[in-house]
């Protein structure tokens, strides 16, 4: 398949490289043109300057930050992609945004799946992401060669929007685990426990989890290079809050995490990894 990729951030760029390694990548685009130009030159593909540069693609992948970015790109692509082309959206957005995007493309006989991912920057770099897909099973099957380039698991969750609904559930768990790990490790520090002994001990038992394994040692060293930014977590949790309210639920874990990440962003830590949450738990 000839595939275009829009959104070359910390997740998107390595995903695009995996597509190139499978000989799928044709064109790359990014809001900051210099980033697209640099990756295109590195990989020997086309640097897109407008939606027109994706017109010959069989599929276009989106990995952009905001709902407005998804709708802006979908609107432009709907005007230039050929009938039967497909759009894969790996962004994390509202269920309604996914449904609106699908309807915009369907009017031009273009397929769409909402396919948010989990696994962090490490998963993107290693090609081991978990993809939660909503939409037609036929469309998902058609784009499996694309998704297989960077996914360890591809799950068809239901109709359009089901991928985003699944990501909302994922983010509730992620936020709660982050809260617990940061509180626990802040307590361990206050009690004078040796991180070199504490972390492997916790990982060997029921407390073991991805966040503790990937971020425990770095957060205790005050290293917060972003794998997943606080600002992005705050955006995702606002989406989760809206979904929960629509379902008639008040999720206390989400409310606490929202308050914490809002405070971190206000403190200027929006670009730091979510493990910077430990700074609040220390009372710093």
N, C-alpha and C positions, 0 to 999 in steps of 0.2 A: 504493500500500500504506500501511496505517496501521502506523507503526513506533514502538516504544519503544526508548529507549537508556539503559543502565545503566552508569555509570562515567564521570564527567565530569572526568577528569584532563587532563593536558597534551595527550594524544592524543584522548581521548574528546570533550571539549567542541568542538573544531573539526570533528570528524567529525559530531557531532550538528548543528552549524550547517549543514554541507553537506546533510544530510538535510532540514533545514528549508527550505533554498533550493530543493530539488526537491519541496517540498510533501508529504513523506512523514512528517515527525516529528509524533507525537501526544503522547508523554509522555516525561519524563526522570526518572531516579532516580540517587541517589548516596548513599554511606554517610553523608557529611556533608550533612544535609538543606538547610542554608543554600545550598550550591552548586547543588543542584537547583532550589531556589526561585528563586534569582537568574537562572539560565539560562531557566527556564520563563517568568518574568516578561518577560525580554528578548525571547523568541521568541514569546510568546503561546501556549504549549502547557501541558499539564498537568504539575504537579510531583507525582511519585508518592511516596506515603508507605508503600506496601506493594505486594506483588506483585499484589494485587487491582486496582490502578490500571492494570495492563497487560492486563487480561482481554479488552479489545476489540481488541487489536493483532493484526495479521496476522503480524508478526514482531517479535522483540525482539533487540536487539544488546547484547552484553556486551563491556566493555573494562575489566576489573578486574585487580588486581595478582596475586592468588594463586590457587593451585589450590582452596583452601578457599572462596574467594569465588565461584569459578565454580560449585562444587557446591552451595553455599548458595543461590545465585540460581536455579540450574536446579531444585533441589528445590522451591523456592517457586513458580516459574513453571509447573512441571508440574501443579500443583494448580489453576491458574486459567486457563491458556490454552485456547482452544478447539481441538478436533481439527482437524488440518490446519495449525495455526499453525507457525511456524518460529523457531528460535533460532540466531543467528549469534554465535559466540564469537571475538572478536578478541584475547583474552588470550593470553599465552604461558605454557603449562602443560605438564605431562607428557602423553605420548601416552595413558597409561592413564587420566588424568583426562578427556581428550576422549572416550575410549571409554565410560567410566562415565557421563558426562553424556548421551551419545547414547542409551545404554540406558535411563536414567531417563526421558527424554522419549519414547522410542519406546513405552514401556509405556502412554503416554497418546495415542498417535498424533500426536505432535508431532515435526517434523523438526529436525535439528541439523546444523550444519557447524562444524568447527574451522577457523578462518580467521585465523591470526595474520598480522600485517602487518609490513612493513619500509618505511623511508623517513623515520623520525624525525618530530619535531614539525613540521619544515618540510613533509614530505610530507602530514601530516594537515591542516595549514593550507591547503596549496595544492591539496588533493584529488588528490594524485599518489602515493598509497600503492601498494605491491605487496602483493597479497593471495594467500596460499598456502592453498588450501582443500582440506580433506579431507571426504569424505562422498559422498552420492548425487549423481550428476550432475543428476538431476531437481530436487533441492532447491537445488543451486547455481544452476541455470538460473532457478528460481523467485525467487531473491533477487538476481539480477543488477541489477535496478533500484535496489536498496538499495546494493549494492557499487559500482555505477557512480557513485554520488554522490560518492565520495571516493577511488576507485581509478584508477590509471593502467593497472594490469595485474591481471587476475584469472586465476590459474592453478589448474586442478583437478589436484591432485597424486595423488589416489587415494582409498582408502576412509578412513573415520573414523580420525583420528590421523595421516594423511599430511601434513596441514597443519602439525601440531606437529613432526613429524619433519623437514620441510623447514626450519622455523624454527630447529631445532637446528643444522642444517648452516649456515644463514645466520649464526647467532651465532658459530660457529667461525671463519668468515671475518672477520666484523666484529671479533671479539676479536683475531685475529692482525694484521689491518690496523692496529688501534689501537695494538697493541704496537709494530709496526714504525715507524709514523709518529711516535709519541712518542719512541722511541729515536733515530730519525734527526734529528728537529728539536732534541732535547736536544744531540746531537752538533754540529749546526750552530751552536747558540748558543755552545757551548764553543769552537768554532773561530772565533768572531767574525764569522760570515757575516751579511750584511744580510737580514733576513726579507723585505723588500720586493723583493729580487732573487731570493732563494732559493726562495720559494714558487711564483711563476709559472714559474720554471725547472723545478722538479720537476713541476709540473702539466702542463707541455708534453710530458713524456716518459713513459717506461714506469712511472714512480713515481706518476703521477696516479691519484687515487681520490677517492671521495665524502668520506671522512673528512678527507683533506688539504684538499680544496676548502672544505668547510663549517666545519671546526674549526681548520685550520692557523693562520690569522691570530689568532683569538681565544685559542687556547691559548698562543701566544707572547706575548700581552698579559696572560696570567694572568686571563682572563675565562672563568669556568666556569658561566655560567647554564645550567641544564639543558635539553638537548634530549632526552637519554636519561641517566637518573641512574645513578651508580655502584652504588647499592643494587639497582637493577633489573637491571643487567648481572650483578651477583653472583648474584642469584636465577636468572637465565636460564642462567648457566654451570653452576650446580649441577644444573639439569635436564639440560643437555647432558652433563655428567659421568656422570650416571646412565644416560642413553641409550647413551653410548659404552661404559660398563662392561658394559651388557646385551648390546652387540654384540661384546664381547670385544676392544675397542680401548683403548689408552692414548694419549690425545692430548696431547702435550707442550705445545702452544700453549694448550690449555684449562687445563692444570694451572698454567702460568705466569700466565695471566690471572686464574685463580681466586685465586691467592696475592696478586696485585697488587691486585685489587679488594677482597679481604678486608682488606688492609692499609689501603686508602683509607677503607673504611667504619669500621674501628677508629680511624682518625685523625679521624673526624667529617666525612668528605667524602661520605657516602652520598647526600646530596641534590644534590651537584655533578654537572656533566656528566662523562661518561666521559673527556673530554679532560683532566680533572684528573690522569689517569695520568701526564702529562708531569712532574708534580712528583716522582714517584718516580724517573723516569728521569734527572732532573737530580741526583738524590742529595740532594734537599731534605728 
